Amino acid sequence: IPENGLTAALSEPVVVLEGHSKRVGIVTWHPTARNVLLSAGCDNLIIIWNVGTGEALINLEDMHPDVIFSVCWSRNGSLICTACKDKKVRVIDPRKGKIIA
């Protein structure tokens, strides 16, 4: 949204993020980094995006056997915490692509 607010209806996207094969249910901004967005979809995939360029920075596959219900960044953005339909909470280091707890 422009600094002075909207002057006309927005109809054209600035960037299109394509990477999920199913519906996306969760999107959340990185708490400290600019233009970094996390998305989680019904395809059990988490993608971390650079929205400035429209590219996927990190794909976190095969970490969740079922639908992801919730995702939250740590305060400094170094870790993410997820809740899944399999009744497990996971703490993930997205840079290493590993579940740490």
C-alpha positions as CSV (number, residue, x, y, z in Angstrom):
1,I,0.0,0.0,0.0
2,P,1.5,3.4,-0.9
3,E,2.6,5.7,1.9
4,N,-0.3,8.2,1.3
5,G,-2.9,5.5,0.9
6,L,-4.8,4.2,-2.1
7,T,-5.8,6.7,-4.7
8,A,-7.4,4.1,-7.1
9,A,-8.4,0.5,-6.9
10,L,-5.6,-2.0,-7.2
11,S,-6.1,-4.5,-10.0
12,E,-2.6,-5.5,-11.1
13,P,-0.3,-7.5,-8.7
14,V,3.2,-6.1,-8.1
15,V,4.6,-9.7,-7.9
16,V,3.1,-13.2,-8.3
17,L,4.4,-15.9,-6.0
18,E,3.9,-19.4,-7.6
19,G,5.1,-22.5,-5.8
20,H,2.3,-24.2,-4.0
21,S,0.3,-27.0,-5.6
22,K,-2.7,-26.5,-3.4
23,R,-4.4,-23.7,-1.5
24,V,-2.3,-21.5,0.8
25,G,-3.8,-21.0,4.3
26,I,-1.0,-19.2,6.1
27,V,1.1,-16.2,5.2
28,T,3.3,-14.3,7.7
29,W,6.0,-11.7,7.4
30,H,9.5,-12.2,8.8
31,P,9.8,-10.2,12.0
32,T,13.1,-8.5,11.2
33,A,14.0,-9.0,7.5
34,R,12.5,-6.8,4.8
35,N,10.5,-8.4,2.0
36,V,10.7,-11.9,3.4
37,L,7.3,-13.7,3.6
38,L,6.5,-17.3,4.7
39,S,3.6,-19.2,3.2
40,A,2.2,-22.6,4.2
41,G,-0.3,-24.5,2.1
42,C,-2.5,-27.5,2.1
43,D,0.3,-29.3,0.2
44,N,2.2,-29.6,3.5
45,L,4.9,-27.3,2.1
46,I,6.4,-24.2,3.7
47,I,8.0,-21.7,1.3
48,I,10.0,-18.6,2.4
49,W,9.9,-15.9,-0.3
50,N,11.7,-12.8,-1.3
51,V,8.8,-10.7,-2.3
52,G,11.0,-8.0,-3.8
53,T,12.2,-10.4,-6.5
54,G,9.3,-13.0,-6.4
55,E,11.7,-15.9,-5.9
56,A,11.4,-18.8,-3.4
57,L,14.4,-18.6,-1.0
58,I,13.7,-21.8,1.0
59,N,11.4,-24.7,0.4
60,L,10.7,-26.8,3.4
61,E,9.3,-30.1,2.1
62,D,8.8,-33.5,3.8
63,M,8.6,-32.1,7.3
64,H,4.9,-32.3,7.8
65,P,2.9,-35.5,7.0
66,D,-0.4,-33.6,7.2
67,V,-2.0,-30.1,7.0
68,I,-0.1,-27.3,8.8
69,F,-2.5,-25.4,11.1
70,S,-0.2,-22.7,12.4
71,V,3.3,-21.1,11.8
72,C,5.1,-18.6,13.9
73,W,8.5,-16.9,13.6
74,S,10.8,-16.6,16.6
75,R,11.4,-13.0,17.7
76,N,14.7,-12.7,15.7
77,G,13.4,-14.7,12.8
78,S,16.0,-17.5,13.1
79,L,13.5,-20.3,13.8
80,I,9.9,-21.1,13.0
81,C,7.4,-23.1,15.1
82,T,4.6,-25.1,13.4
83,A,1.6,-27.0,14.5
84,C,0.3,-29.8,12.3
85,K,-2.8,-32.0,12.1
86,D,-0.7,-34.9,13.3
87,K,-0.8,-33.3,16.8
88,K,2.9,-32.4,16.8
89,V,4.6,-29.1,17.3
90,R,7.9,-28.7,15.5
91,V,10.6,-26.1,15.9
92,I,12.4,-25.7,12.5
93,D,15.7,-24.0,11.5
94,P,14.7,-22.9,8.0
95,R,18.3,-22.1,7.0
96,K,19.5,-25.6,7.7
97,G,16.2,-27.2,6.6
98,K,16.1,-29.3,9.8
99,I,13.6,-30.0,12.6
100,I,15.5,-29.1,15.8
101,A,12.8,-29.9,18.4
